[in-house]
């Protein structure tokens, strides 16, 4: 009987040296796709209508760079507000109070059911709809503080506050459903065990439920952040005219060269999106640490397990999920 040794030095009787099955279809399809990709790149590079000299000329234009800055400000500020509102709305959806549940449901229904362009137009007309903002006792003439809406809207930059609020309120409705799905994915036994230990509902949410739900919440939230980056191109409806798309459109209207300026906008959107995707990958890795399947013990050179005979694998692969509860000491 012929004996052969594997890479771990173990004798395996009658081991078969199997060859991989040849798959010419996969090789041919790969060659075809690579050829098409090269043809596409070659066509874009050699196409004179792309006007690449104009692209390089305006790629680092000060107005374009300023537009990138305002686009990032809109994205970060809107997502920050939207995430806070989304967590609040998701908790309200799970509340035992029917008023809170119905208010949360109505908010999500309304903002998901109307186009973001329409919402931004309304926020741009907010000073027309509500000329005066005041704080006082409801249903009386007693007022503690009041301010002109137009003055508030133009406090920093004309249209900036309206654009941020409009984007944030719309995005919160979508994020609320993502957060709710993450919260409901956590085993109810976790909450029950914490309640048995006498923990408060707020502490249970912050210490136990949210850390586990983040593994599910982070990936779609990252997608929504990338979507928000591109949605900022609609804030001209407010109007707000300093973000990237508006800046490139303004230059193209002066130079009568829309195609190269569109390419400039695409390049910068792709660069920022790539950076956000890298950040999303690190966040997913961080919040998924305790849920990764791990191989336990050495792979080879271990004594046979009970019931194993010669020629069978000498060890078993075990996989475990180790849930890490940050800040929880039971």
N, C-alpha and C positions, 0 to 999 in steps of 0.2 A: 504494500500500500504506500503510495507516494504521499509524502508530507511536505508541506510548504509553510514558510513562516510569513506572517503578516508584518506590518510596520512596527508592531509592538513586541515582536519576538515570540509570539505564541504559535505553537504548532497546530495547523488546521489540516486535517486529513482530506485528501481528494478535493483541494480547493480549485475552483474553476476560474481561469483567467478570462473573464468575459470582456468582450469588446463593445464599446458603445454603438448603438444603432445609428447608421448613417441617415441623416435627414437632409437631402439635397434641397428640398423645398424651402427650408428655413434659410439656407445659404443663398439661394437664388432671390428670395424675397428681400433679404438684407441688402444684396447688391443692387436690386432695383430701387429700393428706398434711398440708399446712399447716392445713387446716380441722380435720382430726382432732386434730392437735397442740394447736390453740387450744381445742378442745372439752375435751380431756383436762386442760389446765392450768386452764381455767375451772371444770371439775368438781371438781378438787382444791382450788382456792382457796375455792369457795363451799360445799363440803361441811362441814356443821357437825360431823360425826363425826370429822373430822380434828383438831378442837380446836386450832386454830393458836395461840390465846393461851397454852395450856399448853406448846406447842412452844417459843415464844419465851421463856417463863418459865424453862424448864429447859435451853435451848440453851447457856447459859454458866454452868450450875450448877457449883460447885466440884468436886463428885464426878464430874461428866461430864468436866470438863477434866482432872482427875486420871486418869480412865480413859483419856483420849486419850494422856496421857504414858506410862502403863504399856503401852498398846498399841504405841506407837512403840518403847519399850525392848525389848519382846518381839520385835518385827519386826526391828529392827536387830541385836540380839544373836544371834538365831536365824539370820538370813541371813549374818552374818559367819562364824559357825562352820560353817554349811552350805556356804558357798562354798569355804572352806579344805578341808573334807572332800571336797567334790565334785571339786576339782582333783586331790587325792591319789588318789581312787578312779578317776578317768579315766586318770591316768598308770599306775596299777596294772593297769587293763584292757589297756593297750598294752604292758605289760612282757613281757619274754621269759621271766620266771620263772612257771611254771604255778601255783605256790602263790599268788602275788600276784594273778594273773588270777582264780583260782577264789574267793578270799576276796572280791575286789571284786564278782564276779558274785553271790555268795551274799548279800552285804550289800544290793545293789540289789534282788535278787529278794525278799528278806524284807521290807524296808521299803516297797517299792512294792506288795507283795501283801497287806498288812494295813492296815486303816483307821487313820487318824491318831487318831481318838477312842479306839480300843482301845489304841494305843501310849501315849497320854497317861494312860489309866487305869493301865496297868502302871507307868509312871514315878511316878505318884502313890502306888503301893503298893511302891515300891522299898525303902523302909525296912523293910517287912514281909518282903519277899523276901530282902533282904541287910541284916540288922541292923547288921553291923559291916564297915567298910571298912578294910583293912590293907595294908601294903606290907612285903614281906619276901622270903625265898628260897622259891620255889615247892616244894611237896611236902614242906616241913619246918615245924617249929613256930617257926622263927626269924622274928621280926617287928621291923621297924625303926620302923614308924609305924602307928597305928591310930586310928580315929575312929568315933563312933557315927553311923550313917546319918541318923537323925532330926535330929541336931544339925547335920550338914552341909546337909541339905535346908532347914533353917530359919535358916541363917547370915545371910541378907540379909532375905528376906521368905518366909514359909511358902509353899511351892509354886513360888516363882519359878524356882529353879535347875532343878527337875524340868520345869517348863513349857518353859524355854528349851532344855534338852537334848532333850526329846521332840520339839519342833518342828524343831530343827536336824537331828537324825538322820533324821527322816522326809524333810525337804526335801533333804538331801544326796543321797539316792538318786535323786531326779528331776533335780537339777542335774548329777549325775555324767554322765547320759546326754546332757544338753545340752552339757556341756564336751567329752565324747568326740566328739560330732558336729562340734563346732567344730574340734577338733584334727585329725580325720580329713579335714576339708575342705581343709586346707592341702596344697599340692602336695608329694608326697614328695621331689621334686627339691630343695626348699628344705633339707630335713634332710640329704640326701646331699651337697649343695654345702658346707654348713657342716661336716660331718664331714670332707670333703676338705681343708678349711682347718685341721683339727686342733682344732676346738672341742669342748668337753666336752658330754655329753648334757644336763646341767642348764643350761648356758649357752645351748645351742641352744633349749631349751624356753622360757627366759625372754626371750631376745633376738629370736628369729625366729618360733617356732611360735605362742606365746601372743599376741603383738601382732597377728598376722594373724587368728588365730582369734577374737579379741574381737569383730570385726565380726559374726560369726555368733552368738556366745555372748550378747552384750548384750541383744538384743530379747527372746528367751524368758526370760532371767534377770530382766528387768524385769517381765515378766508374772508370774513366780513370786514376785517381791517383793510385787506387788500382791495376789496370792493369799495370801501369808503374812500380810499385814495383816488379811485377813478370816478367815484360819484361827485367828488368836489368839482369836477368839470361842469357840473350843472348849476353851480351857484351864481352864474350870470343871470339866473331867473330872479335873484333877490332884488336888485342886482349887486354883485360884488365882482370887481374887475381887476383883481391882482393875482389870481391863481395861474397855474402853468398854462392851461388850455387857452384862457383868455389872453395871456401875454403873447403866446405864439400866434393866435389869431390876429391880434393887433399888428404884429410885425408883418404877417402875410398880407394884410389889407393895405399896408403901405408899399410893400415891395411887389405885390401882385404875383407872389410865388407861394401858393398854399401848400403844394406837395412837400417841398423841403422842410417847411416849418412844421407840418404834420409829422414828418419823420423825426424832427428834433423832439417834439413832444413825446412821441412813442419811445425814443431812446431813453429819455429821462424817466418816464413811467416804468419802463422795464428795469432800469437800474434800481430805483427805489423799491419796486416790487420784489426784486431779487434779495435786497437787504432784509425786507420784512419776512420773506420766506425763510431766510437763514435764522432770524430771530425766533420765528415760529417753531422751527425744528429744535432749537435749544430749549424752548419752553416745554415742548412735548416730551423731550428726553428728561427734563427735570421733574415734571409732574407724573411721569410714567415709571419712575425708578422702582417703586415698590411693587409694581405689577408685571415686571418683566419675568419671563420664564427663564430659569437658570438651571444649568447642569450641575448636579451635586456630586461631589466626590471625583476621584481621578477616573479618566476614561479607560485606561488599560492597566495591566500589571496588578490586578486586584484578585484576591482569592475567589474561587467560584462561590456563588450564592447557594444556599441550601436547595437541593433538588436539581442542580445543574450537572450535566454529564459532560464528558470530554467531547469537544467539537461544538458545543453550544456557546453563545456569548458568555463571557466570564463576569460581566457586570450588567446592571440594568440602568437605564437613564431615568432619573427622577426629576420631575419638574414641580416647582413650588411657586406660589405667589406670596410674597412677603409684603404685607400692607404696612407702610410706614405712616403712623399717625403723628404728624408734627405737633409738638406741644401737649400731647395727651399722655399723661402718666396715670395708669389705672392701678 
